[in-house]
Amino acid sequence: MSDARSRVLEHLLEHSVKRGNFILKSGRESTWFIDSKQTICAPEVMLDVAVAMLEIVPREATAIGGLTMGADGVSFITAGVAAAQGRALRAFSVRKEAKDHGAGGRIAGSLLPGDHVIITEDTVTRGTSLMEAAHVVQEFGATVVLLSAVVDRGGTVAAMAAAEGLPFRALFTAPDLGFAYEGA
C-alpha cells in the first residue's frame, strides 16, 4: 500500500467511520456509517486522496466525475492534482436532474463527447449512483473506462458493473475498514 493510501486509510478510520445505529439511504439499518467527505475534504489528507485515486486512474482517462454531491470532492481534487502533475484530466458533475435554463442538461463542468471517463463516488453501497452517472455520461457521448469509489461498503458494485462491461475499483472496502460488506 502506498504512503498516500495508508494516510487516507488512517484518516478514514479516525475521522470518517462512525459506530452506532444508523439508517442508510436504502432504508436498511447498520451498526456503522462512513462519512468519507470528512476525509476527502480535510486539508491534511485531501492531496493524499487525489494521489491514491490517480494510482487507479487508467492512463487513457481524460475526465473524472460523477453524480453530484458524492463525486464532486474526489473528482475536483483528483483533477487538480493531476493538472499540477502535468496530466490533463477534466472534472465534471452529473446533476440529479436536467437543468431547465441556461445550457440545460445534466452535465456541469468540463466534459467533452469522446472523453474517456472515470465515474467516481465517495462511498458506495449498492452502486446505483455510479451506474446512473455512467449512463448519463454514455448518453452524452463519452466512454466510461472505470467506475471508482473511495470506499465500497456494499461489495455488490463490481458484479453490477461487470454485467454492463464496466470495471470497478475502490480505494478501500468495508473489510479494509474492519467491517463486513453490507450488500444490496
C-alpha positions, 0 to 999 in steps of 0.5 A: 500500500502506498504512503498516500493510501495508508494516510487516507486509510488512517484518516478514514478510520479516525475521522470518517467511520462512525459506530452506532445505529444508523439508517442508510439511504436504502432504508436498511439499518447498520451498526456503522456509517462512513462519512468519507467527505470528512476525509476527502475534504480535510486539508491534511489528507485531501492531496493524499486522496487525489494521489491514491485515486490517480494510482487507479486512474487508467492512463487513457482517462481524460475526465473524472466525475460523477453524480453530484454531491458524492463525486464532486470532492474526489473528482475536483481534487483528483483533477487538480492534482493531476493538472499540477502533475502535468496530466490533463484530466477534466472534472465534471458533475452529473446533476440529479436532474436536467437543468431547465435554463441556461445550457440545460442538461445534466452535465456541469463542468468540463466534459467533452463527447469522446472523453474517456471517463472515470465515474467516481463516488465517495462511498458506495453501497449498492452502486446505483449512483455510479451506474446512473452517472455512467449512463448519463455520461454514455448518453452524452457521448463519452466512454466510461473506462472505470467506475471508482469509489473511495470506499465500497461498503456494499461489495455488490458494485463490481458484479453490477458493473461487470454485467454492463462491461464496466470495471470497478475499483475502490480505494478501500472496502468495508473489510479494509475498514474492519467491517463486513460488506453490507450488500444490496 
